[in-house]
């Protein structure tokens, strides 16, 4: 049997548009007052629609993200959160960095008692990644 010789050079210069982190809509984020300060509740917000782009390959990364926090005086406003998360759509950012960036931005915004981001990234090439970033006051 002879081995087929396949030319893959046609893929060498293919890149999809990748934006840098400056397009992440941090300023769109808003809060609403938590009307029961001193009474701890846990807020959990899951989404399976998060996407960003691998900065190395330009291919899309998809993740289920679960945001869980204990507010002190502020709640994240949901529509603003949706716009914020959607703004990652074409951003070239590593999975671990995206997870940590979301945590940092939301801690700065809400000043919670606790906040946890769990990102379950879809497998590519047989490897999936789960990234957990946490903040505790």
C-alpha positions as CSV (number, residue, x, y, z in Angstrom):
1,X,0.0,0.0,0.0
2,X,1.2,3.4,-0.8
3,X,0.7,6.3,1.6
4,X,-1.2,9.3,0.2
5,X,0.6,12.6,0.3
6,X,-1.8,15.3,1.3
7,X,-1.0,19.0,1.0
8,X,-2.4,21.0,3.9
9,X,-0.7,24.3,3.0
10,X,-4.0,25.8,1.9
11,X,-4.9,26.1,5.6
12,X,-1.7,28.0,6.6
13,X,-3.0,31.6,6.0
14,X,-6.7,31.1,7.0
15,X,-7.7,33.3,9.9
16,X,-11.0,34.5,11.0
17,X,-11.5,38.1,12.3
18,X,-10.4,38.2,15.9
19,X,-11.0,41.2,18.1
20,X,-8.9,42.1,21.1
21,X,-10.2,42.5,24.7
22,X,-10.9,46.2,24.2
23,X,-14.2,45.4,22.6
24,X,-15.5,43.7,25.7
25,X,-18.5,45.8,26.9
26,X,-17.5,46.3,30.5
27,X,-19.2,49.7,30.6
28,X,-22.6,48.1,29.6
29,X,-22.7,46.3,33.0
30,X,-25.2,47.6,35.5
31,X,-26.4,46.8,38.9
32,X,-29.6,47.0,40.8
33,X,-29.8,47.4,44.6
34,X,-30.1,44.4,46.7
35,X,-32.9,45.4,49.1
36,X,-32.0,42.9,51.9
37,X,-28.4,43.7,52.9
38,X,-27.3,41.5,55.7
39,X,-29.5,38.6,54.6
40,X,-27.4,36.2,52.6
41,X,-28.8,34.7,49.4
42,X,-27.1,32.8,46.7
43,X,-27.8,33.9,43.1
44,X,-27.0,31.5,40.3
45,X,-27.1,32.4,36.7
46,X,-26.3,29.7,34.1
47,X,-25.9,30.1,30.4
48,X,-24.9,27.7,27.7
49,X,-24.5,30.4,25.0
50,X,-21.1,31.8,25.8
51,X,-18.6,32.0,22.9
52,X,-15.2,33.5,22.4
53,X,-12.4,32.7,19.9
54,X,-9.1,30.8,20.4
55,X,-6.4,33.4,19.9
56,X,-4.0,30.8,18.5
57,X,-6.3,29.1,15.9
58,X,-9.1,31.6,15.4
59,X,-11.6,28.9,15.9
60,X,-14.6,29.5,18.1
61,X,-14.7,28.3,21.7
62,X,-18.1,27.5,23.3
63,X,-18.8,27.2,27.0
64,X,-21.5,26.7,29.6
65,X,-20.9,29.4,32.2
66,X,-22.4,29.4,35.7
67,X,-22.1,32.5,37.7
68,X,-22.9,32.1,41.4
69,X,-22.6,34.9,43.9
70,X,-23.7,36.1,47.3
71,X,-24.5,39.8,47.0
72,X,-23.7,42.4,49.6
73,X,-25.6,45.5,48.3
74,X,-25.7,45.1,44.5
75,X,-27.2,42.6,42.1
76,X,-26.1,42.3,38.5
77,X,-28.7,43.5,36.0
78,X,-29.5,40.6,33.7
79,X,-29.9,42.4,30.3
80,X,-26.6,44.2,30.8
81,X,-24.9,40.8,31.8
82,X,-26.2,39.3,28.5
83,X,-24.8,42.1,26.4
84,X,-21.5,41.9,28.3
85,X,-21.1,38.1,27.8
86,X,-22.1,38.4,24.1
87,X,-19.4,41.0,23.6
88,X,-16.8,38.2,23.9
89,X,-18.2,36.6,20.7
90,X,-15.2,37.5,18.5
91,X,-12.6,38.2,21.2
92,X,-9.4,36.2,20.9
93,X,-8.8,35.1,24.5
94,X,-7.7,31.8,26.1
95,X,-10.4,29.9,28.0
96,X,-8.7,30.4,31.4
97,X,-8.2,34.1,30.8
98,X,-11.8,34.6,29.8
99,X,-13.0,32.9,32.9
100,X,-10.8,35.0,35.2
101,X,-11.6,38.2,33.3
102,X,-15.4,37.6,33.8
103,X,-14.8,37.0,37.5
104,X,-12.7,40.2,37.8
105,X,-15.1,42.4,36.0
106,X,-18.1,41.2,38.0
107,X,-16.3,41.5,41.3
108,X,-15.4,45.1,40.5
109,X,-19.0,45.7,39.5
110,X,-21.0,44.1,42.2
111,X,-18.6,44.0,45.2
112,X,-20.1,40.7,46.4
113,X,-19.4,38.7,49.5
114,X,-18.5,35.7,47.2
115,X,-18.5,35.1,43.5
116,X,-17.7,32.0,41.5
117,X,-17.5,31.5,37.8
118,X,-17.5,27.9,36.5
119,X,-16.9,27.6,32.8
120,X,-17.2,24.2,31.1
121,X,-15.6,24.5,27.7
122,X,-16.7,22.2,24.9
123,X,-14.2,19.6,23.9
124,X,-12.0,20.1,20.9
125,X,-9.8,17.3,19.7
126,X,-11.1,15.1,22.5
127,X,-10.0,17.5,25.3
128,X,-12.5,19.5,27.3
129,X,-11.7,22.1,29.9
130,X,-13.4,23.2,33.1
131,X,-12.2,26.4,34.6
132,X,-13.3,27.6,38.0
133,X,-12.4,31.1,39.3
134,X,-13.5,32.3,42.8
135,X,-13.6,35.4,44.9
136,X,-14.3,35.5,48.6
137,X,-14.4,38.8,50.6
